[in-house]
Amino acid sequence: MGGREKLYEDLHFPYCDDVVKYEKLDKIGQGTFGEVFRARNRKTRKIVALKKVLMENEKEGFPITALREIKILQQLKHDNIVKLNEICRTKPSACNKFRSTFYLVFDFCEHDLAGLLSNYNVKFSLGEIKKVMQQLLEGLYYIHSSKILHRDMKAANVLITKSGVLKLADFGLARAFSHRNGQPNRYTNRVVTLWYRPPELLLGERNYGPAIDVWGAGCIMAEMWTRTPIMQDKFIQPSKSKEVMNLIFQGSTEQHQLNLISQLCGSITPDVWPGVENLPFFSSMELARNHKRKVKERLKTYVRDPYACDLIDKMLALDPSKRIDSDTALNHDFFWSDPLPCDLGKMLSHHQHSMFEFLAPPRRGRQQQQQQVQQGSNVTTASGSAAATSALQQQQQSSRRGAQQRSSASASVASMSSCPERIF
């Protein structure tokens, strides 16, 4: 084995430089995908982003998910898609048990949208929101035209440079799609972070298309005003008292997420979504009944622009066949009425520090949750109610779990990372 290990040390990879050419500066992201670092080229002094390929769970070979991401990123060339520059590695040695670590090297973007929305000193005007969404939809239109699904649309995966150029990032769950002579596809439905996951995936659909990304884009668009993910109890059922039982938490299971979607977008029935009864989990899930659609009603408190409300409403259609596509969305009146989309660079120039979800403090919604937990504790002590105490403890545990999930750059349902179909 010694001679074989020596061979590993002597191997030469002419198209895969040693990562030592980059100096790691700080970590800017972490999740089930691995870690992301801000780094500097020692020779050119250019700042880049290094995404470490997670190898610990691989018994042999290179992760197929990373191979797919590399292949897709090499294919995509667009202003609103993050640019993959090269792949680097560490040299095999006794220190790493002769197993190289690989890094994807990207152009560096100073912010992600979740980080910007976490900072309440960052204020987007209506024209700037239009520019964000216009660029996001341009990126989606390009990848969908290239027969690629992103499959993990969320604010943390939307990067923005200091000059205001938006880049869709993290294609670790992306895949090519096709229509095979009319035959249904069998893609995994264990994709998309739970709070941004569309109802068809929650109901077990495996023959899906670009509409799943549009749903995520609609959630992101609403988030530009609410500053917090909209598929949560706080947004759908605003708390009207300080009682313990009214504490607010985002959906944590597929069942709960479907209930939240129904309360906002209306009950999921064959009347509004023909054929939904044929989806695998339709019968096994306890779907809420008699809920009216309230998207515009709930949004109007935050979103004062009627065109914006209408576009979000169309992007959050329950039936994916009725959901607006990215091309049609770009022609919506929202983008062609005053104020027109305007440059983001001037607003971002006032903020010198990078803002990423990984580095940001908890968003206001979570801070309010923690405050309400404390208030609820005081109420419980005063009343001496054993039931309230039990409820409070459960809510506190949920809050801690939610905080741990949210601190990760990928807040996916726990079973996703271990799902054997995740690579398909």
JOHUFEN-V326117 format. One record per residue. RES is the residue in three letters. PHI is phi as a letter, one per 40 degrees, with the letter a starting at -180 (* if undefined). Layout:
# JOHUFEN-V326117
RES PHI
RES PHI
This chain:
# JOHUFEN-V326117
MET *
GLY d
GLY c
ARG c
GLU c
LYS c
LEU c
TYR d
GLU c
ASP c
LEU c
HIS b
PHE b
PRO c
TYR b
CYS a
ASP c
ASP c
VAL c
VAL c
LYS c
TYR b
GLU b
LYS c
LEU b
ASP a
LYS c
ILE b
GLY a
GLN a
GLY a
THR c
PHE c
GLY h
GLU b
VAL b
PHE b
ARG c
ALA a
ARG b
ASN c
ARG c
LYS c
THR c
ARG g
LYS c
ILE c
VAL b
ALA b
LEU b
LYS b
LYS c
VAL c
LEU c
MET b
GLU d
ASN c
GLU c
LYS c
GLU a
GLY g
PHE c
PRO d
ILE c
THR c
ALA c
LEU c
ARG c
GLU c
ILE c
LYS c
ILE c
LEU c
GLN c
GLN c
LEU c
LYS b
HIS a
ASP c
ASN b
ILE b
VAL d
LYS c
LEU c
ASN c
GLU a
ILE b
CYS b
ARG a
THR c
LYS c
PRO c
SER a
ALA c
CYS c
ASN b
LYS f
PHE g
ARG b
SER c
THR b
PHE b
TYR b
LEU c
VAL b
PHE b
ASP d
PHE c
CYS b
GLU c
HIS a
ASP b
LEU c
ALA c
GLY c
LEU c
LEU c
SER c
ASN b
TYR c
ASN c
VAL c
LYS b
PHE c
SER c
LEU c
GLY c
GLU c
ILE c
LYS c
LYS c
VAL d
MET c
GLN c
GLN c
LEU c
LEU c
GLU c
GLY c
LEU c
TYR c
TYR c
ILE c
HIS c
SER c
SER c
LYS g
ILE b
LEU b
HIS c
ARG g
ASP a
MET c
LYS a
ALA c
ALA c
ASN c
VAL b
LEU c
ILE b
THR c
LYS c
SER c
GLY g
VAL c
LEU c
LYS b
LEU c
ALA b
ASP f
PHE c
GLY c
LEU b
ALA c
ARG a
ALA c
PHE b
SER a
HIS b
ARG c
ASN f
GLY g
GLN c
PRO c
ASN c
ARG b
TYR c
THR c
ASN c
ARG c
VAL b
VAL g
THR d
LEU d
TRP c
TYR b
ARG c
PRO c
PRO c
GLU c
LEU c
LEU c
LEU c
GLY g
GLU c
ARG b
ASN b
TYR b
GLY a
PRO d
ALA d
ILE c
ASP c
VAL c
TRP d
GLY c
ALA c
GLY c
CYS c
ILE c
MET c
ALA c
GLU c
MET c
TRP c
THR c
ARG g
THR a
PRO d
ILE c
MET c
GLN a
ASP c
LYS d
PHE c
ILE c
GLN b
PRO d
SER c
LYS b
SER a
LYS b
GLU c
VAL d
MET c
ASN b
LEU c
ILE b
PHE a
GLN c
GLY d
SER b
THR b
GLU c
GLN c
HIS c
GLN c
LEU c
ASN c
LEU c
ILE c
SER c
GLN c
LEU c
CYS b
GLY g
SER c
ILE c
THR b
PRO c
ASP c
VAL c
TRP b
PRO d
GLY g
VAL c
GLU c
ASN c
LEU c
PRO d
PHE b
PHE d
SER c
SER c
MET c
GLU c
LEU c
ALA c
ARG b
ASN g
HIS c
LYS c
ARG c
LYS b
VAL d
LYS c
GLU c
ARG c
LEU c
LYS c
THR c
TYR c
VAL b
ARG c
ASP c
PRO c
TYR c
ALA c
CYS d
ASP c
LEU c
ILE c
ASP d
LYS c
MET c
LEU b
ALA c
LEU c
ASP c
PRO c
SER c
LYS b
ARG c
ILE c
ASP c
SER c
ASP c
THR c
ALA c
LEU c
ASN c
HIS c
ASP d
PHE d
PHE c
TRP b
SER b
ASP c
PRO c
LEU c
PRO d
CYS b
ASP c
LEU c
GLY d
LYS c
MET c
LEU c
SER c
HIS c
HIS b
GLN c
HIS c
SER c
MET b
PHE b
GLU d
PHE c
LEU c
ALA c
PRO c
PRO d
ARG c
ARG d
GLY d
ARG c
GLN c
GLN c
GLN d
GLN c
GLN c
GLN c
VAL c
GLN c
GLN c
GLY c
SER c
ASN c
VAL c
THR c
THR c
ALA c
SER c
GLY g
SER c
ALA c
ALA c
ALA c
THR c
SER c
ALA c
LEU c
GLN c
GLN c
GLN c
GLN c
GLN c
SER c
SER c
ARG c
ARG c
GLY c
ALA c
GLN c
GLN c
ARG c
SER c
SER c
ALA c
SER b
ALA c
SER c
VAL c
ALA d
SER c
MET c
SER c
SER b
CYS c
PRO c
GLU c
ARG d
ILE c
PHE c
